């Protein structure tokens, strides 16, 4: 993709505009088992990818409902067990995996191939303000790495590749 900040500036994306970050991963599951969602959550990288975004202090990551995800997790007591000696990103990954379904942190859908087997898709669809990416400068590229980046332009939604 090159330099994301330069690309956003060339597209005349304003500081208050949202930049949408989407990531999805899939796991083969036995949907007849009671724990197939947990299997998909731990068998995909989606929780880890979202945790990587949330662990960057300089950027506020919003849900599709425009809620500050980290603040919402804190308000709901999901961060109380963090002991400050562990690596925060690992703690966030485990918390997201454990609470994703109940707190709507990730989107989870299952395609059933037959009466036993299927594919479970786990997706993170979040957004950040363009000003936060501008402030990151050159490190914005590593921040968005692995995510599909979508912006609203005058001509419609544009996915940056």
C-alpha positions in Angstrom: 0.0 0.0 0.0 2.9 2.3 0.5 2.7 5.2 3.0 -0.9 5.3 4.4 -0.6 8.9 5.7 0.5 10.1 2.3 -2.3 8.1 0.6 -4.9 9.6 3.0 -3.6 13.1 2.4 -3.7 12.6 -1.4 -7.4 11.5 -1.1 -8.1 14.6 0.9 -9.2 12.7 3.9 -9.8 15.2 6.7 -8.6 14.7 10.3 -12.1 14.1 11.7 -12.9 11.5 9.0 -13.0 7.8 10.0 -10.7 5.3 8.5 -12.2 1.8 8.6 -10.0 -1.2 9.5 -11.3 -4.7 8.7 -9.7 -8.0 9.4 -11.2 -11.5 9.0 -9.9 -15.0 9.6 -11.5 -18.4 9.3 -11.2 -21.7 11.1 -12.6 -25.1 10.1 -14.9 -26.3 12.9 -17.1 -29.1 14.0 -20.3 -27.0 14.5 -22.0 -29.9 16.3 -19.6 -29.4 19.3 -20.5 -26.9 22.1 -17.2 -25.2 21.9 -16.8 -24.5 18.2 -17.0 -20.7 18.6 -14.2 -20.8 21.3 -12.2 -23.1 18.9 -12.6 -20.5 16.2 -11.7 -17.6 18.5 -8.5 -19.2 19.6 -7.7 -20.8 16.2 -7.7 -17.5 14.3 -5.6 -14.4 14.6 -8.5 -11.9 14.8 -8.4 -11.3 18.6 -4.7 -10.8 18.4 -5.0 -8.4 15.5 -7.6 -6.3 17.4 -5.5 -6.4 20.6 -2.6 -5.0 18.6 -4.6 -2.0 17.6 -6.0 -1.5 21.1 -2.6 -1.7 22.7 -1.4 1.5 20.9 -2.0 4.3 23.4 -1.8 7.1 20.8 -4.9 5.8 18.8 -8.5 5.5 19.9 -10.1 2.5 18.3 -13.9 2.7 17.8 -16.4 0.0 17.3 -18.9 0.2 14.5 -21.2 1.9 17.0 -18.6 4.6 17.5 -17.8 3.4 21.1 -14.2 3.6 22.3 -13.6 -0.1 22.6 -10.8 0.0 25.2 -12.8 2.4 27.4 -15.9 0.3 27.0 -13.9 -2.8 28.1 -12.6 -0.9 31.1 -16.1 0.3 32.0 -17.4 -3.2 31.9 -14.7 -4.6 34.2 -12.9 -6.6 31.5 -9.5 -5.0 32.3 -9.6 -5.4 36.1 -7.6 -8.6 36.1 -4.6 -7.0 34.3 -1.7 -7.2 36.8 0.5 -4.6 35.1 3.4 -7.1 34.9 2.1 -9.0 31.9 2.3 -7.8 28.3 -0.9 -5.8 27.8 -1.4 -7.0 24.2 -1.4 -10.7 25.3 -3.8 -9.9 28.1 -6.1 -8.1 25.6 -5.9 -11.0 23.2 -7.0 -13.5 25.9 -9.7 -11.2 27.1 -11.1 -10.6 23.6 -11.1 -14.4 23.0 -12.9 -15.0 26.2 -15.5 -12.2 25.9 -15.8 -11.6 22.2 -19.2 -13.2 21.8 -20.8 -11.7 25.0 -19.5 -8.2 24.5 -19.8 -8.0 20.7 -16.1 -7.3 20.3 -15.8 -9.4 17.1 -18.2 -10.5 14.4 -18.6 -14.3 14.3 -20.5 -16.2 11.6 -20.6 -19.9 10.7 -21.1 -21.5 7.4 -22.3 -25.1 7.7 -20.9 -27.4 5.0 -22.8 -30.5 6.2 -24.4 -31.8 9.4 -21.0 -31.7 11.3 -18.4 -29.6 9.6 -18.2 -25.9 8.8 -16.2 -22.8 8.7 -16.4 -20.1 11.3 -15.4 -16.6 10.3 -14.1 -14.3 13.0 -13.9 -10.6 11.9 -12.8 -7.3 13.5 -14.4 -4.3 11.9 -13.3 -1.1 13.6 -12.5 2.5 12.8 -10.0 5.2 13.8 -9.9 8.9 13.2 -7.6 9.9 10.4 -5.9 12.5 12.7 -4.6 9.6 14.9 -3.0 8.0 11.8 -1.6 11.3 10.8 -0.1 11.7 14.3 1.5 8.3 14.0 3.4 9.4 10.9 5.6 6.6 9.4 4.5 4.1 12.1 0.9 4.3 10.8 1.9 1.7 8.2 2.8 -0.9 10.8 -0.3 0.0 12.8 -2.7 -0.9 9.9 -0.6 -3.8 8.7 -2.7 -6.8 8.0 -6.0 -4.9 7.9 -8.1 -3.9 4.9 -8.3 -0.1 5.0 -11.5 1.6 3.8 -12.2 5.3 3.5 -15.2 7.3 2.4 -14.5 9.5 -0.6 -16.7 11.8 -2.7 -17.0 8.9 -5.2 -18.0 6.3 -2.5 -16.2 3.8 -0.3 -12.6 3.1 -1.4 -10.7 0.1 -0.2 -6.9 0.7 -0.2 -4.7 -2.2 -1.3 
